[in-house]
Amino acid sequence: MEQKQYVYILRCSDDSLYTGWTTNLEQRVRRHNEGKGAKYTRSRRPVQLVYHEEYDDKIEAQRREREIKKLNRKDKLELIETRRTD
């Protein structure tokens, strides 16, 4: 059985949004907050998980990540509001 894949959106301390994918959502958010995640989030801590989607397939998750990254901020905020994580 394949590992679950997650696409996620973080809200950074400067109110910007960061999108990524991972196989371990809790650990990945923790790594971002430790400053060991993406370069983008290092200077924008703390970050908060505000949205995620779960996939069985890595390729599908990465495709969705690219799709979300292409959205403008308004559309990302609408996506977050329709499927809240918290």
N, C-alpha and C positions, 0 to 999 in steps of 0.2 A: 504494500500500500504506500502510495506517495504521500509525502509530507504536505500539510496544508500550506497554502501561499496566501499572503495578506497584502493588500494594497491599502495604504493608510494616508491620512492627512493630519499633520500636526499644526497647531497654532503656536507660533513662536512668541517670545516676550515682546517683540516689537509689533505684534498683531499680523505679521506676515504669515503665509501658509506654505508648508513644505509637504510635498507628496513623495512617497517612496513605496518600496515593497520589501517583504521579508518573509521568513518561514517561522519566526518567533516574535510575535508582536510585543509582548511584555518586555522581553530582553532588548529588543530594538529601541523602544521608547526610552528605556533605562540608559542604554548606551548613548543615545542622543543627549540625554540630560547630564550624563557624565562628561560630555564633550568629546566622546569617542565615536560619534555618529558621523553624519555628513559634515563637510566643511561649512556648508551654509548655516547649519544650526548651531555650530560651536559658539558663535558670538551672539546668539539669539536665545540663550537659555534663560529660564526653563521653558521647555516645550510641553504642550499638552495634546494628547491624542483626542481629536474631535470627530474622527470619521474612520471607518475601515470597511473593507469588503473581503470576503473569504473565497478562495478558489482552490480547486484540486489540481490545477495545471499551472506550472511555472510560466509557460509561454502566454497563456491567457492572462495571468496576473500582470506580467510585464507589458502586455499589449494595453491592458486597462490603465496601468500606471501612466503610460505615454499619452493615452487618451485624456486622462484627468489633467496631466501637466499642460496640455494644450488649451484647457479651459481658461477663460479669464476669471478674475477674482470673484466677480458677481456670480458667475455660474458655479464656481466652487462653493461659495457660501450657500447658494440654493441647494446644492447637492448635500452639503453638511446638514442643513436644516431639515431636509426630507428624510434623512437616515442618521439620526444622532447616535453617537457611540455612548455618551454618558447618560 
